[in-house]
Amino acid sequence: MSNNKQTEEKNEKVMTKYDRKMEKRRIEEEKERKAQKRLKIGSIAILAAIAAAIVISIGLSAYNKYSALHNAYIKIGDHEITRVEYDYYYNNSVNSYVSMYGSLLSYMGLDTTSDFSKQQYTDNMTWKDYFDQMAVSQITQVKALVDDAAAQGFTYDAAKDMSAFDTQIAAQAETESISQGEVYTTLYGQYATEERIRPFAEENMLATAYFEHLTEINKPGDDEVQEYYEANKNSYDKVDYRSFPFRGEAAEDASEEDIAKVMDELKGKAEAMEKAVKAGDDFEALCVENAIEDQKALYGGEDGEGSLTEGGSYSAAPAAIADWLFEEARKEGDTTILPDEANTNYYVVEFIKRSNDEAATNSSISSTLANEKAGEYMNGLTEKYEVTDVAGDLKYLTIPETSTETAEGTEQAGDETGAAAEESTQTTETESGTAAE
């Protein structure tokens, strides 16, 4: 019996090569099964996390949309302004500004392809702050005007204006090969649709119509117009004149003595030309004679008007000669030479005549004065409207007044830059050169 037991134990302990191979396979399969189970459990967990993130994202998106459409983003007076309405005015402000200053934006430090909140407008204000300020100002004006219109019984049918508005939207969609819905979101923000934007556009049109009504009832009388003209003649009168600049060049490090020598040389040339003009020589022919070689073709020619400016304004005339041209005592044939030390120039100028389009001037002055009075009235209305930053996004409201005043000054500088650019395109002077080394 003991022999049989020993034989069985011996048989149990002995494993063939095949047995070992099968046992190894079994162990590997068990490991694979466990790994697959862990992977399945992990995948389920990941999918659950992704699903949860999607649900959260959808929930947040839905909440943001609901909030934009129904919750107050800011409050102006008693008016609660939603985000979608605010975006309409904010984008209006941006679009108008970009359209107005276009090619000058790079000089003003604005990159329209980058985040406005990361670009400085002034030391303490970003461009977003500035556009926020513009948007709030526009909303305040619209709400104040609409409220006053209702109080005064003023009504306006905006159907014709809305038809034109719809036509513009459709035209832009066709031009850009996009849907009208995409035009609305592009122009007025991510939550904008025709149905949502329409009431804001109509209200804006009502405010505009009421302001025009205010200007109409505030038109000045003839005496007031004439008094304004007498005090601002240079802004409305035009002059015809001929001019030719002798222009020198001064090195950046040129001394005052060197610059003075250049100016003296230019003066001598200008005096010689002035003397010839007064002696009866043709102004244009003298320009051809004195122009540098590559600019002689600008003068003479068939019309002989290279030196002639007709209907020139005070603001468009070179600063060095504007005051002389617009002196009250100036008469036809007056000729002089005038230095432009800032640009190392010497001008020869001949006055021809001064004129004024009375009808156009009176209409312009009447419009200016009426707009000033209507603007003063509107400003009185807006002073009663307090701005409340419900969402806490209007950082410009926390900036000291001195900074916002600086921002307004920068905008005026932008206006002046625009005027200067326009002036530079309207007035092109040619020259005869002298250099200070």
C-alpha positions, 0 to 999 in steps of 0.5 A, a space after each residue: 500500500 505504501 508503495 502504491 502511495 509513493 508511486 501516485 505521489 511520484 506521478 503527481 510531481 512529474 510534469 512533462 514538457 507539454 504540461 509545462 507549456 500548457 501551464 504557461 499558456 494558462 497563466 498568460 491567459 489569466 493575466 490577459 483576462 485580468 488586464 482586459 478587465 482592468 482596461 474595460 473598467 478604466 475605459 468605462 471610467 474615462 467614458 463616464 468622465 468625458 460624458 460628465 464633462 460634455 454634460 457640464 459643458 452643455 450645461 454651462 453653454 446653456 446657462 451662458 446663453 440663458 444668462 446672455 438672453 435674460 439676465 442683466 449684464 449692466 443696468 443703466 437707470 431703470 433699464 436692465 441691459 442683457 449681454 446680447 443687447 450690450 454686445 449689439 452696442 459694443 460691436 457697433 462701437 468697434 465696427 464704427 471706430 474701425 470703419 472711421 480710422 481704418 488705415 490709421 489703426 496701426 499708428 494708433 496701436 490697435 490690432 483688430 486681430 488680437 484680444 482688445 483686453 490685452 492691448 493698451 489704449 492708455 497707461 491705465 486703459 485697454 482698448 476693450 475698456 475704451 470700447 466698453 466706455 463707448 458702448 455704455 455711452 451709446 446705450 445711455 444716450 439711446 435709452 435717455 432719448 427714447 425715454 424722453 421721446 415717449 415723455 414728449 409724445 414723439 413717435 417714429 415709424 422705423 419700417 423704412 429704415 428697417 427695410 434698408 437694414 435688412 437689405 444691407 444684411 442680405 447684401 453682406 451675406 451674399 457678398 461674403 457667401 455666408 448665411 444671414 445668421 452668420 452675418 448677425 453673429 459676425 457683426 453683433 456677437 455670438 448670441 445675435 440673431 435677426 429676431 434678437 437684434 431687431 428690437 435694438 436696431 429699431 430702438 436705435 433708429 427711434 433715438 436717432 430720429 428723435 435726436 434729428 427732431 431735436 436738431 430741427 427744433 433748435 435751428 438758429 436764426 439768421 443773425 446767430 448764423 451770421 455772428 458765428 460765421 464772422 467769428 469763424 471765417 477761416 473755417 468756411 472761406 476758401 482761397 485760390 493761390 499759387 505756391 512753390 516751396 524751396 526745400 532744404 535738407 538738414 542732417 539730424 545732428 545739424 547745428 542751428 548754425 548749419 540750419 540757418 545757413 540752409 535757410 539763408 540760401 533758400 531765402 535768397 532763391 525765394 527772394 529772386 523768384 518773388 522779385 521776378 513774379 512782381 516784375 511780371 514773370 509767369 509764376 508757373 514758368 518760374 516754378 519750372 525753372 526752379 524745380 529740381 530736375 525730376 520734378 520739373 514735369 510737375 509744373 507747366 504742361 498744358 494746363 499750367 496749374 502745377 503751382 495752383 491751388 483752387 478752393 483751398 481751406 485754411 486747415 489744408 494749406 501748409 501751416 507756414 502760409 495759412 495765416 498769410 493767405 487768410 488775412 482779411 487785408 489780403 488782395 489779388 496779386 499779393 506776393 510774398 516769401 514765407 519761411 517754414 523752419 520746422 521743415 526747412 522750407 521757404 515758400 513763394 506765395 501769390 494770392 489770387 482770391 478769397 471766396 465763400 459759398 454763402 448757402 453752403 456755409 449757412 447750412 453748415 453753420 445752422 447744422 453745427 449750432 443745432 447739433 450743439 444745442 441738441 447735444 447739450 439737451 441730450 447730455 442733460 438727459 443722460 446725467 440722470 442715468 446711473 450705470 451699474 456694472 451688474 456682471 462686474 466686467 466693466 473695468 473702465 468704471 474703476 479707473 480714475 477720471 484722469 485716465 478716462 480724460 486722457 483717453 478722450 484726449 487720445 481720441 481727439 488726437 486720433 481725429 487730428 491724425 485723421 485730419 492731418 492724413 487727409 490734409 497730406 493727401 490733399 496738399 502735395 508740395 514739390 520742391 527745390 532742394 538745398 542740404 545741410 550736411 
